[in-house]
């Protein structure tokens, strides 16, 4: 019985960590209200929405909107900007933890 429980616990651990993936990608910083509507434009609107309480989000090239679990990693001058991020993504919850971010060239 202990062996079965050990195998089950190991399988559960692997399944939980499989949904997290480190990645480097480009996209846009938008706000949680407008999401993908501001891809590549509307920086003033993004800045205004975030100043009024919306959270910054990352929008990838496929227009998927990712919640940023550490929004303080995004500096104000990148609101509405095209950026390159290194992040750990959780695909099951559509969240990411940004390790580094900079303006895309």
PyMOL CGO cylinders between C-alpha atoms (Angstrom):
from pymol import cmd
from pymol.cgo import CYLINDER

trace = [
    CYLINDER, 0.00, 0.00, 0.00, 2.85, 2.39, 0.81, 0.3, 1, 1, 1, 1, 1, 1,
    CYLINDER, 2.85, 2.39, 0.81, 4.38, 1.74, -2.60, 0.3, 1, 1, 1, 1, 1, 1,
    CYLINDER, 4.38, 1.74, -2.60, 1.10, 2.52, -4.38, 0.3, 1, 1, 1, 1, 1, 1,
    CYLINDER, 1.10, 2.52, -4.38, 0.76, 5.77, -2.41, 0.3, 1, 1, 1, 1, 1, 1,
    CYLINDER, 0.76, 5.77, -2.41, 4.37, 6.72, -3.23, 0.3, 1, 1, 1, 1, 1, 1,
    CYLINDER, 4.37, 6.72, -3.23, 3.81, 6.14, -6.94, 0.3, 1, 1, 1, 1, 1, 1,
    CYLINDER, 3.81, 6.14, -6.94, 0.55, 8.09, -6.79, 0.3, 1, 1, 1, 1, 1, 1,
    CYLINDER, 0.55, 8.09, -6.79, 2.23, 11.01, -4.98, 0.3, 1, 1, 1, 1, 1, 1,
    CYLINDER, 2.23, 11.01, -4.98, 5.06, 11.10, -7.52, 0.3, 1, 1, 1, 1, 1, 1,
    CYLINDER, 5.06, 11.10, -7.52, 2.60, 11.09, -10.43, 0.3, 1, 1, 1, 1, 1, 1,
    CYLINDER, 2.60, 11.09, -10.43, 0.59, 13.89, -8.83, 0.3, 1, 1, 1, 1, 1, 1,
    CYLINDER, 0.59, 13.89, -8.83, 3.73, 15.98, -8.32, 0.3, 1, 1, 1, 1, 1, 1,
    CYLINDER, 3.73, 15.98, -8.32, 4.80, 15.51, -11.95, 0.3, 1, 1, 1, 1, 1, 1,
    CYLINDER, 4.80, 15.51, -11.95, 1.36, 16.43, -13.25, 0.3, 1, 1, 1, 1, 1, 1,
    CYLINDER, 1.36, 16.43, -13.25, 1.30, 19.59, -11.14, 0.3, 1, 1, 1, 1, 1, 1,
    CYLINDER, 1.30, 19.59, -11.14, 4.73, 20.76, -12.29, 0.3, 1, 1, 1, 1, 1, 1,
    CYLINDER, 4.73, 20.76, -12.29, 4.09, 19.88, -15.95, 0.3, 1, 1, 1, 1, 1, 1,
    CYLINDER, 4.09, 19.88, -15.95, 1.72, 22.82, -16.35, 0.3, 1, 1, 1, 1, 1, 1,
    CYLINDER, 1.72, 22.82, -16.35, 4.53, 25.29, -15.55, 0.3, 1, 1, 1, 1, 1, 1,
    CYLINDER, 4.53, 25.29, -15.55, 6.97, 26.15, -18.33, 0.3, 1, 1, 1, 1, 1, 1,
    CYLINDER, 6.97, 26.15, -18.33, 9.76, 28.69, -18.52, 0.3, 1, 1, 1, 1, 1, 1,
    CYLINDER, 9.76, 28.69, -18.52, 9.65, 30.67, -21.73, 0.3, 1, 1, 1, 1, 1, 1,
    CYLINDER, 9.65, 30.67, -21.73, 11.04, 33.67, -23.53, 0.3, 1, 1, 1, 1, 1, 1,
    CYLINDER, 11.04, 33.67, -23.53, 8.56, 35.43, -25.79, 0.3, 1, 1, 1, 1, 1, 1,
    CYLINDER, 8.56, 35.43, -25.79, 7.46, 38.77, -27.17, 0.3, 1, 1, 1, 1, 1, 1,
    CYLINDER, 7.46, 38.77, -27.17, 4.09, 40.44, -26.86, 0.3, 1, 1, 1, 1, 1, 1,
    CYLINDER, 4.09, 40.44, -26.86, 2.41, 43.53, -25.46, 0.3, 1, 1, 1, 1, 1, 1,
    CYLINDER, 2.41, 43.53, -25.46, 1.59, 44.88, -22.04, 0.3, 1, 1, 1, 1, 1, 1,
    CYLINDER, 1.59, 44.88, -22.04, -2.08, 45.75, -21.82, 0.3, 1, 1, 1, 1, 1, 1,
    CYLINDER, -2.08, 45.75, -21.82, -4.56, 46.16, -18.97, 0.3, 1, 1, 1, 1, 1, 1,
    CYLINDER, -4.56, 46.16, -18.97, -6.91, 43.59, -17.47, 0.3, 1, 1, 1, 1, 1, 1,
    CYLINDER, -6.91, 43.59, -17.47, -10.04, 45.37, -18.72, 0.3, 1, 1, 1, 1, 1, 1,
    CYLINDER, -10.04, 45.37, -18.72, -9.11, 45.76, -22.40, 0.3, 1, 1, 1, 1, 1, 1,
    CYLINDER, -9.11, 45.76, -22.40, -6.81, 42.75, -22.84, 0.3, 1, 1, 1, 1, 1, 1,
    CYLINDER, -6.81, 42.75, -22.84, -5.92, 42.09, -26.49, 0.3, 1, 1, 1, 1, 1, 1,
    CYLINDER, -5.92, 42.09, -26.49, -7.77, 45.16, -27.80, 0.3, 1, 1, 1, 1, 1, 1,
    CYLINDER, -7.77, 45.16, -27.80, -4.62, 47.26, -27.37, 0.3, 1, 1, 1, 1, 1, 1,
    CYLINDER, -4.62, 47.26, -27.37, -2.12, 45.02, -29.20, 0.3, 1, 1, 1, 1, 1, 1,
    CYLINDER, -2.12, 45.02, -29.20, 0.41, 47.47, -30.60, 0.3, 1, 1, 1, 1, 1, 1,
    CYLINDER, 0.41, 47.47, -30.60, -1.61, 50.63, -29.95, 0.3, 1, 1, 1, 1, 1, 1,
    CYLINDER, -1.61, 50.63, -29.95, -3.41, 52.48, -27.22, 0.3, 1, 1, 1, 1, 1, 1,
    CYLINDER, -3.41, 52.48, -27.22, -0.53, 53.00, -24.79, 0.3, 1, 1, 1, 1, 1, 1,
    CYLINDER, -0.53, 53.00, -24.79, -2.24, 56.07, -23.33, 0.3, 1, 1, 1, 1, 1, 1,
    CYLINDER, -2.24, 56.07, -23.33, -5.41, 54.06, -22.65, 0.3, 1, 1, 1, 1, 1, 1,
    CYLINDER, -5.41, 54.06, -22.65, -3.44, 51.22, -21.05, 0.3, 1, 1, 1, 1, 1, 1,
    CYLINDER, -3.44, 51.22, -21.05, -1.62, 53.68, -18.78, 0.3, 1, 1, 1, 1, 1, 1,
    CYLINDER, -1.62, 53.68, -18.78, -4.90, 55.36, -17.85, 0.3, 1, 1, 1, 1, 1, 1,
    CYLINDER, -4.90, 55.36, -17.85, -6.68, 52.07, -17.09, 0.3, 1, 1, 1, 1, 1, 1,
    CYLINDER, -6.68, 52.07, -17.09, -3.81, 50.81, -14.94, 0.3, 1, 1, 1, 1, 1, 1,
    CYLINDER, -3.81, 50.81, -14.94, -3.66, 54.12, -13.05, 0.3, 1, 1, 1, 1, 1, 1,
    CYLINDER, -3.66, 54.12, -13.05, -7.38, 53.65, -12.29, 0.3, 1, 1, 1, 1, 1, 1,
    CYLINDER, -7.38, 53.65, -12.29, -6.87, 50.20, -10.76, 0.3, 1, 1, 1, 1, 1, 1,
    CYLINDER, -6.87, 50.20, -10.76, -6.72, 47.70, -13.62, 0.3, 1, 1, 1, 1, 1, 1,
    CYLINDER, -6.72, 47.70, -13.62, -3.80, 45.24, -13.55, 0.3, 1, 1, 1, 1, 1, 1,
    CYLINDER, -3.80, 45.24, -13.55, -1.17, 44.93, -16.27, 0.3, 1, 1, 1, 1, 1, 1,
    CYLINDER, -1.17, 44.93, -16.27, -1.49, 41.77, -18.39, 0.3, 1, 1, 1, 1, 1, 1,
    CYLINDER, -1.49, 41.77, -18.39, 0.67, 40.20, -21.09, 0.3, 1, 1, 1, 1, 1, 1,
    CYLINDER, 0.67, 40.20, -21.09, -0.81, 39.63, -24.55, 0.3, 1, 1, 1, 1, 1, 1,
    CYLINDER, -0.81, 39.63, -24.55, 1.12, 37.18, -26.75, 0.3, 1, 1, 1, 1, 1, 1,
    CYLINDER, 1.12, 37.18, -26.75, 1.29, 37.09, -30.55, 0.3, 1, 1, 1, 1, 1, 1,
    CYLINDER, 1.29, 37.09, -30.55, -1.73, 34.74, -30.69, 0.3, 1, 1, 1, 1, 1, 1,
    CYLINDER, -1.73, 34.74, -30.69, -3.77, 37.32, -28.70, 0.3, 1, 1, 1, 1, 1, 1,
    CYLINDER, -3.77, 37.32, -28.70, -3.82, 35.10, -25.61, 0.3, 1, 1, 1, 1, 1, 1,
    CYLINDER, -3.82, 35.10, -25.61, -4.10, 37.24, -22.48, 0.3, 1, 1, 1, 1, 1, 1,
    CYLINDER, -4.10, 37.24, -22.48, -1.92, 36.16, -19.54, 0.3, 1, 1, 1, 1, 1, 1,
    CYLINDER, -1.92, 36.16, -19.54, -2.44, 37.39, -15.98, 0.3, 1, 1, 1, 1, 1, 1,
    CYLINDER, -2.44, 37.39, -15.98, 0.85, 38.56, -14.48, 0.3, 1, 1, 1, 1, 1, 1,
    CYLINDER, 0.85, 38.56, -14.48, 1.21, 37.23, -10.94, 0.3, 1, 1, 1, 1, 1, 1,
    CYLINDER, 1.21, 37.23, -10.94, 3.94, 39.75, -10.10, 0.3, 1, 1, 1, 1, 1, 1,
    CYLINDER, 3.94, 39.75, -10.10, 2.65, 42.97, -11.73, 0.3, 1, 1, 1, 1, 1, 1,
    CYLINDER, 2.65, 42.97, -11.73, 5.30, 45.07, -9.98, 0.3, 1, 1, 1, 1, 1, 1,
    CYLINDER, 5.30, 45.07, -9.98, 7.83, 43.54, -12.41, 0.3, 1, 1, 1, 1, 1, 1,
    CYLINDER, 7.83, 43.54, -12.41, 6.29, 45.67, -15.18, 0.3, 1, 1, 1, 1, 1, 1,
    CYLINDER, 6.29, 45.67, -15.18, 7.62, 49.23, -15.05, 0.3, 1, 1, 1, 1, 1, 1,
    CYLINDER, 7.62, 49.23, -15.05, 5.27, 52.10, -15.93, 0.3, 1, 1, 1, 1, 1, 1,
    CYLINDER, 5.27, 52.10, -15.93, 7.23, 53.03, -19.06, 0.3, 1, 1, 1, 1, 1, 1,
    CYLINDER, 7.23, 53.03, -19.06, 6.37, 49.58, -20.52, 0.3, 1, 1, 1, 1, 1, 1,
    CYLINDER, 6.37, 49.58, -20.52, 2.58, 49.95, -20.16, 0.3, 1, 1, 1, 1, 1, 1,
    CYLINDER, 2.58, 49.95, -20.16, 1.18, 49.59, -23.69, 0.3, 1, 1, 1, 1, 1, 1,
    CYLINDER, 1.18, 49.59, -23.69, 4.59, 48.67, -25.12, 0.3, 1, 1, 1, 1, 1, 1,
    CYLINDER, 4.59, 48.67, -25.12, 5.79, 45.77, -27.28, 0.3, 1, 1, 1, 1, 1, 1,
    CYLINDER, 5.79, 45.77, -27.28, 8.03, 43.78, -24.91, 0.3, 1, 1, 1, 1, 1, 1,
    CYLINDER, 8.03, 43.78, -24.91, 10.20, 40.70, -24.62, 0.3, 1, 1, 1, 1, 1, 1,
    CYLINDER, 10.20, 40.70, -24.62, 9.73, 38.69, -21.44, 0.3, 1, 1, 1, 1, 1, 1,
    CYLINDER, 9.73, 38.69, -21.44, 11.37, 35.74, -19.77, 0.3, 1, 1, 1, 1, 1, 1,
    CYLINDER, 11.37, 35.74, -19.77, 8.70, 34.17, -17.62, 0.3, 1, 1, 1, 1, 1, 1,
    CYLINDER, 8.70, 34.17, -17.62, 7.37, 31.02, -16.06, 0.3, 1, 1, 1, 1, 1, 1,
    CYLINDER, 7.37, 31.02, -16.06, 3.93, 30.29, -17.46, 0.3, 1, 1, 1, 1, 1, 1,
    CYLINDER, 3.93, 30.29, -17.46, 1.14, 28.21, -15.99, 0.3, 1, 1, 1, 1, 1, 1,
    CYLINDER, 1.14, 28.21, -15.99, -0.94, 27.23, -19.01, 0.3, 1, 1, 1, 1, 1, 1,
    CYLINDER, -0.94, 27.23, -19.01, -3.79, 25.77, -16.97, 0.3, 1, 1, 1, 1, 1, 1,
    CYLINDER, -3.79, 25.77, -16.97, -4.47, 29.10, -15.21, 0.3, 1, 1, 1, 1, 1, 1,
    CYLINDER, -4.47, 29.10, -15.21, -3.19, 31.45, -17.96, 0.3, 1, 1, 1, 1, 1, 1,
    CYLINDER, -3.19, 31.45, -17.96, -0.83, 33.13, -15.49, 0.3, 1, 1, 1, 1, 1, 1,
    CYLINDER, -0.83, 33.13, -15.49, 2.82, 34.03, -15.76, 0.3, 1, 1, 1, 1, 1, 1,
    CYLINDER, 2.82, 34.03, -15.76, 5.56, 35.06, -13.38, 0.3, 1, 1, 1, 1, 1, 1,
    CYLINDER, 5.56, 35.06, -13.38, 7.87, 37.53, -15.10, 0.3, 1, 1, 1, 1, 1, 1,
    CYLINDER, 7.87, 37.53, -15.10, 11.57, 36.98, -14.42, 0.3, 1, 1, 1, 1, 1, 1,
    CYLINDER, 11.57, 36.98, -14.42, 12.75, 39.74, -16.76, 0.3, 1, 1, 1, 1, 1, 1,
    CYLINDER, 12.75, 39.74, -16.76, 11.13, 42.21, -19.12, 0.3, 1, 1, 1, 1, 1, 1,
    CYLINDER, 11.13, 42.21, -19.12, 12.44, 44.75, -21.62, 0.3, 1, 1, 1, 1, 1, 1,
    CYLINDER, 12.44, 44.75, -21.62, 11.20, 46.72, -24.61, 0.3, 1, 1, 1, 1, 1, 1,
    CYLINDER, 11.20, 46.72, -24.61, 11.25, 44.61, -27.78, 0.3, 1, 1, 1, 1, 1, 1,
    CYLINDER, 11.25, 44.61, -27.78, 13.34, 45.82, -30.69, 0.3, 1, 1, 1, 1, 1, 1,
]
cmd.load_cgo(trace, "trace")
